[in-house]
């Protein structure tokens, strides 16, 4: 039997990913996928499928396209001489890609292995477009060696309603960055590991007394977009012991929500610990990066993107030549020890992409073999192409992150305690409502008022109070 296997690849920066934000189009080649993916007999008992990827050499997600053509295909075929894998590149806007995949799966066509943003998993599962991996790939799925190498929290990227729908690709984590020089000036300890929100406020108060212009930067408001939700509200909710969506219900005007917004009020409600104006500016996040690099911000909540792409000494957006000596990082504490989700002392949030199986594939067994192969240690290292980045696999991270202690810290200390956004269709609107709640606090409103107003908006978004929990 000759077999070619189809997959869609969507490889985007996890930490910059917003559910509704389109990617830059490097090249567009829209290819009809109805002729591939679920398999067609080409005569003589052979089965021919094609790799259809949202990447193209020399264009959008070029590295992914090159990895597929130059490593995945030849290596997989070498191990499976009776299998033929071909590649059909394309490059489209993220939302166009999502729409195309949805239409393919709705019509029971499309690729055998599909690359999805993790934020789409729940939405696709609820629509019946994808099914749990074990239901498609069979018993071999649960026996896969890779599960033991992916932390349970990281597996959550591909889990919806307790079932595994996809294998996570690279991911990221949120932490508190701090300026060691400013900490020394304020008489604060280094290394610093706060064990409660109050310790963050206490540090900010010391920084303010030492003359630091912006003691604490916690993203807020709608101008910051998804960065407000991912770097601010969701980690705080997790630290207050709650997730935004769990067991089919959304978190509304609860004690955890009031606690999270209460911390915003402590920082921006006249204490001078944060800069309200910065949260309202069109490019406030970029300006916060620049001000941190210039030594004007003491504590900044961000993802590891900040370390590897913003203050990176040579090619960063706001490079700091002395980054390794000046920039510290520490886990985000729960409101109080043991008060976070799962009884944790510290919390984080992560994003990333997953690969799923097409439940309508005529060759689910071989498709699973390919998917598992693409997430093997060898394939993961090959995909990194020598770059120091966080993968989903512990064994790979142990090997490739030795040169970067910060990213190793994320992999070893942060990923095991992380959580993910809910992958359901209404999430982007809920996220906006959360951003609006923080904006109300930054503008002078109380946490209680903002939480109550959020509850009203939430009821309109999710179908009423019956779908809202505590």
MARNUSE-146426 format. One record per residue (C-alpha): x, y, z. Coordinates in steps of 0.2 Angstrom, whole numbers. Layout:
// residues N
(node (X,Y,Z))
...
END
This chain:
// residues 470
(node (0,0,0))
(node (6,17,-4))
(node (0,31,7))
(node (3,50,8))
(node (-3,58,23))
(node (-11,76,24))
(node (-8,88,38))
(node (-11,106,41))
(node (2,116,49))
(node (-1,132,59))
(node (15,138,68))
(node (13,154,77))
(node (21,163,91))
(node (11,156,106))
(node (13,171,117))
(node (8,183,104))
(node (-7,174,100))
(node (-24,182,101))
(node (-40,172,97))
(node (-46,185,84))
(node (-29,192,78))
(node (-24,187,60))
(node (-6,183,56))
(node (4,192,44))
(node (2,184,27))
(node (19,180,20))
(node (12,171,4))
(node (-5,165,-1))
(node (-8,149,-10))
(node (-25,143,-7))
(node (-26,125,-11))
(node (-42,114,-12))
(node (-40,101,2))
(node (-56,92,-3))
(node (-45,81,-14))
(node (-34,76,0))
(node (-34,71,18))
(node (-47,58,20))
(node (-40,47,7))
(node (-45,41,-11))
(node (-41,25,-19))
(node (-30,28,-34))
(node (-31,11,-41))
(node (-21,-5,-38))
(node (-26,-4,-19))
(node (-15,11,-16))
(node (-20,26,-6))
(node (-14,43,-10))
(node (-15,58,2))
(node (-6,74,3))
(node (1,85,16))
(node (-8,102,16))
(node (1,115,27))
(node (-2,133,32))
(node (16,136,28))
(node (27,138,13))
(node (46,138,10))
(node (52,156,8))
(node (35,163,14))
(node (23,161,29))
(node (30,149,42))
(node (44,145,31))
(node (54,135,44))
(node (39,124,47))
(node (37,120,28))
(node (56,116,27))
(node (55,105,42))
(node (40,95,34))
(node (48,93,17))
(node (66,91,22))
(node (64,81,38))
(node (47,74,42))
(node (43,67,25))
(node (60,59,21))
(node (62,52,39))
(node (45,45,41))
(node (46,37,24))
(node (63,30,28))
(node (54,21,43))
(node (39,17,33))
(node (44,11,16))
(node (27,7,11))
(node (21,24,15))
(node (22,39,3))
(node (20,57,10))
(node (19,72,-1))
(node (17,90,4))
(node (6,104,-3))
(node (10,121,4))
(node (-1,136,6))
(node (-1,152,17))
(node (-17,160,23))
(node (-23,172,36))
(node (-26,163,53))
(node (-45,166,52))
(node (-46,160,34))
(node (-36,145,39))
(node (-48,141,54))
(node (-63,144,42))
(node (-56,132,29))
(node (-52,119,42))
(node (-70,120,49))
(node (-78,118,32))
(node (-67,103,28))
(node (-71,94,44))
(node (-90,99,43))
(node (-90,91,25))
(node (-80,76,32))
(node (-65,80,21))
(node (-48,88,24))
(node (-32,83,31))
(node (-28,68,42))
(node (-17,77,54))
(node (-22,95,57))
(node (-13,109,66))
(node (-24,120,77))
(node (-22,134,88))
(node (-25,127,106))
(node (-38,140,108))
(node (-49,132,95))
(node (-49,114,102))
(node (-65,116,113))
(node (-74,125,99))
(node (-70,111,86))
(node (-74,98,99))
(node (-91,105,103))
(node (-95,106,84))
(node (-91,88,82))
(node (-77,92,70))
(node (-64,83,80))
(node (-64,68,92))
(node (-53,62,106))
(node (-37,55,99))
(node (-40,38,106))
(node (-57,37,97))
(node (-48,40,81))
(node (-31,32,83))
(node (-36,18,93))
(node (-27,9,108))
(node (-10,14,101))
(node (-14,32,107))
(node (-14,29,126))
(node (2,18,124))
(node (12,32,116))
(node (29,35,125))
(node (27,53,123))
(node (14,56,136))
(node (26,52,150))
(node (37,66,143))
(node (24,80,142))
(node (19,87,159))
(node (1,85,164))
(node (-2,104,164))
(node (5,105,147))
(node (-6,91,140))
(node (-20,102,145))
(node (-17,113,129))
(node (-25,99,119))
(node (-38,93,132))
(node (-56,98,132))
(node (-69,92,145))
(node (-56,80,152))
(node (-52,71,135))
(node (-36,72,125))
(node (-40,79,107))
(node (-23,85,102))
(node (-4,84,105))
(node (3,100,111))
(node (17,108,102))
(node (29,122,109))
(node (22,132,123))
(node (26,147,134))
(node (23,153,152))
(node (19,169,162))
(node (30,175,176))
(node (35,191,185))
(node (51,200,178))
(node (60,212,189))
(node (74,224,188))
(node (88,218,200))
(node (96,235,200))
(node (80,244,205))
(node (77,230,218))
(node (94,233,225))
(node (91,252,226))
(node (75,249,235))
(node (83,237,247))
(node (73,222,241))
(node (80,204,241))
(node (87,195,225))
(node (83,182,220))
(node (65,187,224))
(node (51,175,226))
(node (35,182,232))
(node (23,170,241))
(node (7,181,241))
(node (0,196,232))
(node (3,207,247))
(node (22,204,245))
(node (20,211,227))
(node (12,226,234))
(node (25,228,247))
(node (39,227,235))
(node (30,240,224))
(node (29,251,239))
(node (47,250,242))
(node (51,253,224))
(node (40,268,224))
(node (49,275,239))
(node (65,272,230))
(node (60,284,216))
(node (56,271,203))
(node (44,279,191))
(node (33,263,188))
(node (34,251,202))
(node (22,238,195))
(node (16,235,177))
(node (1,224,176))
(node (-7,224,159))
(node (-25,232,160))
(node (-38,239,148))
(node (-44,235,131))
(node (-29,244,122))
(node (-18,230,128))
(node (-30,217,121))
(node (-27,199,125))
(node (-11,203,134))
(node (-22,210,148))
(node (-31,194,149))
(node (-17,182,148))
(node (-4,192,158))
(node (-16,199,170))
(node (-34,193,174))
(node (-32,175,170))
(node (-16,172,181))
(node (-24,182,195))
(node (-40,172,194))
(node (-29,156,195))
(node (-20,164,210))
(node (-37,167,218))
(node (-41,148,215))
(node (-53,150,200))
(node (-52,147,181))
(node (-62,157,169))
(node (-71,142,163))
(node (-73,125,171))
(node (-86,111,171))
(node (-96,120,158))
(node (-98,136,167))
(node (-90,153,166))
(node (-83,163,181))
(node (-94,178,184))
(node (-95,191,199))
(node (-87,179,211))
(node (-75,182,226))
(node (-61,176,215))
(node (-65,189,202))
(node (-67,203,215))
(node (-50,198,222))
(node (-42,199,205))
(node (-49,216,201))
(node (-45,221,219))
(node (-27,219,215))
(node (-29,230,200))
(node (-37,243,211))
(node (-23,242,223))
(node (-10,245,209))
(node (-20,258,199))
(node (-32,266,211))
(node (-22,280,217))
(node (-8,271,226))
(node (5,277,213))
(node (11,259,211))
(node (6,258,192))
(node (4,270,178))
(node (-15,271,172))
(node (-11,281,157))
(node (1,268,150))
(node (-14,255,150))
(node (-24,267,140))
(node (-12,271,126))
(node (-13,263,109))
(node (4,255,110))
(node (5,254,129))
(node (12,237,129))
(node (27,241,118))
(node (30,257,128))
(node (30,246,144))
(node (44,236,136))
(node (54,251,132))
(node (52,258,149))
(node (57,242,157))
(node (73,242,146))
(node (76,260,151))
(node (76,255,170))
(node (59,264,173))
(node (48,249,178))
(node (52,238,193))
(node (40,223,191))
(node (32,217,175))
(node (20,203,172))
(node (24,195,155))
(node (27,179,145))
(node (44,172,141))
(node (42,181,125))
(node (48,196,134))
(node (65,187,138))
(node (69,180,122))
(node (62,193,110))
(node (60,209,118))
(node (75,212,130))
(node (86,199,120))
(node (103,208,120))
(node (106,208,101))
(node (90,207,92))
(node (77,211,104))
(node (63,224,102))
(node (69,234,117))
(node (87,226,119))
(node (96,226,135))
(node (114,222,133))
(node (115,218,152))
(node (99,207,152))
(node (107,192,160))
(node (114,202,174))
(node (99,214,177))
(node (83,205,173))
(node (76,193,186))
(node (61,182,185))
(node (50,173,197))
(node (34,163,198))
(node (17,172,200))
(node (11,169,218))
(node (-6,164,222))
(node (-16,177,233))
(node (-10,167,248))
(node (0,151,249))
(node (-10,136,243))
(node (-24,148,237))
(node (-21,145,219))
(node (-30,132,207))
(node (-27,114,212))
(node (-21,121,229))
(node (-5,128,221))
(node (7,141,229))
(node (11,148,212))
(node (2,149,195))
(node (4,154,177))
(node (-5,154,160))
(node (1,147,143))
(node (-3,147,125))
(node (2,136,110))
(node (-3,126,96))
(node (-9,107,95))
(node (-10,94,81))
(node (-26,84,80))
(node (-32,69,70))
(node (-46,71,57))
(node (-60,59,64))
(node (-65,56,46))
(node (-49,50,40))
(node (-50,33,30))
(node (-32,29,37))
(node (-33,34,56))
(node (-20,21,61))
(node (-6,28,49))
(node (-12,45,53))
(node (-9,42,71))
(node (8,35,67))
(node (13,51,58))
(node (6,62,72))
(node (16,53,85))
(node (31,53,74))
(node (30,72,72))
(node (30,73,91))
(node (44,61,95))
(node (60,68,103))
(node (69,67,87))
(node (56,76,77))
(node (54,89,91))
(node (73,93,91))
(node (73,94,72))
(node (59,106,72))
(node (68,117,84))
(node (82,118,71))
(node (95,123,84))
(node (85,137,91))
(node (83,138,110))
(node (64,137,112))
(node (53,128,124))
(node (45,112,117))
(node (31,102,125))
(node (43,87,129))
(node (53,87,145))
(node (67,76,138))
(node (70,88,124))
(node (69,103,135))
(node (82,95,146))
(node (94,94,132))
(node (91,110,122))
(node (88,123,136))
(node (104,121,145))
(node (111,137,137))
(node (96,148,143))
(node (93,146,162))
(node (77,157,160))
(node (68,146,147))
(node (74,131,157))
(node (66,139,172))
(node (49,141,162))
(node (51,122,157))
(node (55,115,174))
(node (46,127,186))
(node (32,135,177))
(node (25,123,164))
(node (20,110,178))
(node (9,123,186))
(node (2,132,171))
(node (-16,133,164))
(node (-24,137,147))
(node (-38,148,140))
(node (-54,139,137))
(node (-55,134,118))
(node (-73,138,116))
(node (-81,150,103))
(node (-87,164,114))
(node (-70,166,123))
(node (-64,181,113))
(node (-80,191,118))
(node (-78,185,137))
(node (-59,191,136))
(node (-65,208,130))
(node (-77,209,144))
(node (-63,205,156))
(node (-52,218,148))
(node (-66,231,150))
(node (-68,226,169))
(node (-50,230,172))
(node (-51,247,161))
(node (-65,252,173))
(node (-54,249,188))
(node (-40,258,180))
(node (-51,273,176))
(node (-56,275,195))
(node (-70,262,197))
(node (-71,250,212))
(node (-67,231,210))
(node (-84,227,216))
(node (-93,239,203))
(node (-82,232,189))
(node (-85,214,194))
(node (-104,217,194))
(node (-104,226,177))
(node (-94,211,170))
(node (-107,199,177))
(node (-121,208,167))
(node (-110,208,151))
(node (-106,189,154))
(node (-124,184,155))
(node (-128,192,138))
(node (-113,183,131))
(node (-115,165,137))
(node (-134,163,137))
(node (-139,169,155))
(node (-134,166,173))
(node (-137,147,172))
(node (-121,146,162))
(node (-111,156,175))
(node (-103,149,191))
(node (-94,155,206))
END
